[in-house]
């Protein structure tokens, strides 16, 4: 087995928790590590032969975030670096012309939407495994609100109104209970369909869905 296949390291926390809840775990040969912080990739690169780094989750609030320089150094030393879902999607977008490969719907949001901000992937979660979440990333809420527009529960202007309110809010305050209240304040007559869509909210958790697809398709193994 080549170094690229055998040295494969996955930095993930709450996004991996969501994937595991869906019944998907990293396959053999992929070594899960905690959410990345400053210096982690530098230490990894100095300890192993070149392989693959899959960057999903990373810290940014309580400790220094993973640095661009250490990722650039990993690429220069022959590592293949993939970014998706959360901090990984941010760094993949920022370094898309520097050898970092991006994947998934969240990464595409950064490419396609000028108003898409880094804090849309942020959430509060446990600091230790299994990293259960306490808040909901705005990117998930975006997909849910868009579906409600498609279903004619909300109008496009109402969607924009809710999004603007959420963007001005600290990410830790973005919960499904809060957003439900915001929606029903505008369309109280649609409580039943709103609640029905909330019951199936997992289908809008695109961060974990991106990771599920990435692991199932073993994207990192392809040329």
C-alpha positions as CSV (number, residue, x, y, z in Angstrom):
1,X,0.0,0.0,0.0
2,X,1.3,3.4,-0.9
3,X,2.1,6.1,1.7
4,X,-0.8,8.2,0.4
5,X,-3.2,5.4,1.1
6,X,-1.8,4.2,4.4
7,X,-0.9,7.6,6.0
8,X,-4.3,9.1,5.9
9,X,-5.3,11.4,8.8
10,X,-8.8,12.8,9.5
11,X,-9.2,15.9,11.6
12,X,-12.8,15.9,12.7
13,X,-15.0,16.3,15.8
14,X,-18.7,17.4,15.7
15,X,-19.0,16.8,11.9
16,X,-17.7,13.2,12.4
17,X,-20.2,12.8,15.3
18,X,-23.0,13.6,12.8
19,X,-21.6,11.1,10.3
20,X,-21.4,8.4,12.9
21,X,-24.9,9.1,14.0
22,X,-25.9,8.3,10.4
23,X,-24.0,5.0,10.7
24,X,-20.8,6.0,8.8
25,X,-17.4,5.6,10.3
26,X,-13.9,6.2,8.9
27,X,-12.7,3.0,7.0
28,X,-9.6,1.1,7.8
29,X,-6.5,3.1,7.1
30,X,-8.0,6.4,8.0
31,X,-6.9,7.6,11.4
32,X,-9.3,10.0,13.2
33,X,-7.7,12.9,15.1
34,X,-9.4,15.7,17.1
35,X,-10.3,19.0,15.5
36,X,-7.2,20.7,14.2
37,X,-5.5,23.6,15.9
38,X,-2.4,25.6,15.2
39,X,0.7,23.4,15.0
40,X,-1.1,20.1,14.6
41,X,-0.4,19.7,10.9
42,X,3.2,20.9,11.4
43,X,3.7,18.2,14.0
44,X,2.0,15.5,11.9
45,X,4.1,16.3,8.8
46,X,7.3,16.1,10.8
47,X,6.4,12.7,12.2
48,X,5.2,10.7,9.2
49,X,6.0,10.1,5.6
50,X,3.8,12.1,3.1
51,X,0.3,10.8,2.9
52,X,-3.2,12.4,3.0
53,X,-4.6,15.0,5.4
54,X,-8.4,15.3,5.5
55,X,-9.2,18.5,7.2
56,X,-12.8,18.8,8.4
57,X,-13.1,20.4,11.8
58,X,-10.8,22.8,13.5
59,X,-10.7,25.1,16.6
60,X,-10.8,28.9,16.1
61,X,-12.4,30.4,19.1
62,X,-10.7,29.0,22.2
63,X,-7.3,28.4,20.6
64,X,-5.4,29.5,17.5
65,X,-6.8,28.1,14.3
66,X,-4.8,25.8,12.0
67,X,-2.4,28.0,10.0
68,X,-2.1,28.5,6.3
69,X,1.7,28.2,6.4
70,X,1.7,24.7,7.9
71,X,-0.8,23.5,5.3
72,X,1.2,25.1,2.5
73,X,4.3,23.4,4.0
74,X,2.5,20.0,4.0
75,X,1.6,20.4,0.3
76,X,5.2,21.4,-0.5
77,X,6.5,18.2,1.2
78,X,4.2,16.0,-0.9
79,X,1.1,15.6,1.3
80,X,-2.3,15.6,-0.4
81,X,-4.6,17.9,1.6
82,X,-8.4,17.8,1.3
83,X,-10.7,20.3,3.0
84,X,-14.4,20.0,3.5
85,X,-17.5,20.6,5.7
86,X,-16.2,23.1,8.2
87,X,-12.8,24.6,8.9
88,X,-11.6,22.3,6.1
89,X,-13.9,24.0,3.6
90,X,-12.7,27.4,4.7
91,X,-9.0,26.5,4.2
92,X,-9.7,24.7,1.0
93,X,-11.4,27.7,-0.4
94,X,-8.7,30.1,0.8
95,X,-6.0,27.8,-0.6
96,X,-7.7,26.4,-3.6
97,X,-4.9,27.8,-5.9
98,X,-2.2,26.5,-3.6
99,X,-2.7,22.8,-3.9
100,X,-5.5,22.2,-1.3
101,X,-8.4,20.3,-2.7
102,X,-12.0,21.1,-1.7
103,X,-15.0,18.9,-1.7
104,X,-18.7,19.0,-1.0
105,X,-21.7,21.4,-0.7
106,X,-20.2,23.6,2.0
107,X,-17.1,24.2,-0.1
108,X,-19.3,25.0,-3.0
109,X,-21.1,27.6,-0.9
110,X,-17.8,29.5,-0.4
111,X,-17.2,29.3,-4.2
112,X,-20.7,30.4,-5.3
113,X,-22.1,32.8,-2.7
114,X,-20.3,36.1,-2.0
115,X,-22.2,36.7,1.2
116,X,-21.2,33.3,2.7
117,X,-19.0,33.9,5.7
118,X,-16.7,31.7,7.8
119,X,-18.9,31.8,10.9
120,X,-21.7,30.1,8.9
121,X,-20.0,26.7,9.6
122,X,-19.3,27.5,13.3
123,X,-21.1,25.9,16.2
124,X,-20.7,25.3,19.9
125,X,-20.0,21.7,20.9
126,X,-18.5,19.5,23.6
127,X,-14.7,19.8,23.9
128,X,-14.2,16.1,24.2
129,X,-15.5,13.1,22.2
130,X,-18.1,12.6,20.9
131,X,-18.2,16.4,20.4
132,X,-22.0,16.7,20.5
133,X,-23.3,20.0,19.3
134,X,-25.0,22.7,21.3
135,X,-25.9,25.0,18.5
136,X,-26.7,24.7,14.8
137,X,-24.4,26.0,12.0
138,X,-26.0,28.7,9.9
139,X,-25.2,26.8,6.7
140,X,-27.6,24.0,7.8
141,X,-30.3,26.6,8.6
142,X,-29.7,28.2,5.1
143,X,-30.5,24.9,3.4
144,X,-33.6,24.4,5.6
145,X,-34.9,27.9,4.9
146,X,-34.4,27.5,1.2
147,X,-36.5,24.3,1.3
148,X,-39.2,26.3,3.0
149,X,-39.2,28.8,0.2
150,X,-39.4,26.0,-2.4
151,X,-42.3,24.6,-0.4
152,X,-44.0,28.1,-0.3
153,X,-43.9,28.2,3.4
154,X,-41.7,31.3,3.4
155,X,-41.3,34.0,0.8
156,X,-37.8,34.9,-0.5
157,X,-38.0,38.3,1.3
158,X,-38.9,36.5,4.6
159,X,-35.9,34.2,4.1
160,X,-33.6,37.2,3.6
161,X,-35.1,38.8,6.8
162,X,-34.4,35.7,8.9
163,X,-30.9,35.3,7.5
164,X,-30.0,38.9,8.2
165,X,-31.1,38.5,11.8
166,X,-29.1,35.3,12.2
167,X,-25.9,36.8,10.6
168,X,-25.9,39.5,13.3
169,X,-26.2,36.9,16.0
170,X,-23.3,35.1,17.8
171,X,-23.0,31.6,16.3
172,X,-23.5,30.0,19.7
173,X,-27.0,31.5,19.9
174,X,-28.1,29.9,16.7
175,X,-30.3,27.0,17.7
176,X,-33.2,25.3,16.0
177,X,-35.6,26.4,18.8
178,X,-34.6,30.0,18.2
179,X,-35.0,29.8,14.4
180,X,-38.3,28.0,14.8
181,X,-39.6,30.9,16.8
182,X,-38.3,33.4,14.2
183,X,-40.0,31.5,11.4
184,X,-43.4,31.1,13.2
185,X,-43.4,34.8,14.1
186,X,-43.6,35.4,10.4
187,X,-45.9,32.5,9.3
188,X,-47.7,31.2,12.4
189,X,-50.3,29.6,10.1
190,X,-47.6,27.1,8.9
191,X,-46.6,25.6,12.3
192,X,-47.5,22.0,11.3
193,X,-45.3,21.9,8.1
194,X,-42.5,23.8,9.8
195,X,-42.4,21.3,12.7
196,X,-42.6,18.4,10.2
197,X,-39.5,19.7,8.4
198,X,-37.7,20.1,11.7
199,X,-38.3,16.4,12.6
200,X,-36.3,15.6,9.4
201,X,-33.7,18.3,9.9
202,X,-30.8,15.8,9.5
203,X,-31.2,16.0,5.7
204,X,-30.1,19.6,5.9
205,X,-27.0,19.0,8.0
206,X,-24.8,19.3,4.9
207,X,-21.5,19.4,6.9
208,X,-21.9,15.8,8.0
209,X,-23.5,14.8,4.7
210,X,-20.4,16.0,2.9
211,X,-18.2,13.9,5.1
212,X,-20.5,10.9,4.8
213,X,-20.2,11.1,1.0
214,X,-16.5,11.7,1.1
215,X,-15.9,8.7,3.3
216,X,-18.3,6.4,1.4
217,X,-16.8,7.3,-2.0
218,X,-13.2,7.3,-0.6
219,X,-12.6,10.4,-2.6
220,X,-9.0,10.8,-1.3
221,X,-8.0,7.5,-3.0
222,X,-8.8,8.8,-6.5
223,X,-6.2,10.5,-8.6
